[in-house]
Amino acid sequence: MKNKLAQLFTATHKFNRTHVQMIFAILALAMLVLGAGAPTIGGGGGG
C-alpha cells in the first residue's frame, strides 16, 4: 500500500499547474461549442 501511494504521489508531480489549466480551458471551450450547436428541445421551435 505504501508503494502504491508513493507511485501515485510521483505521478501527480508529472502534471504541473499550467497543464491542468490548459486542460480545463480546452474542456471549457469544447463544452461551449457543443452547447452553442445544441438543438432546441422539441425540435421544431418557433411556434
Beta strands, then each sheet from edge to edge (+ up, - down):
end
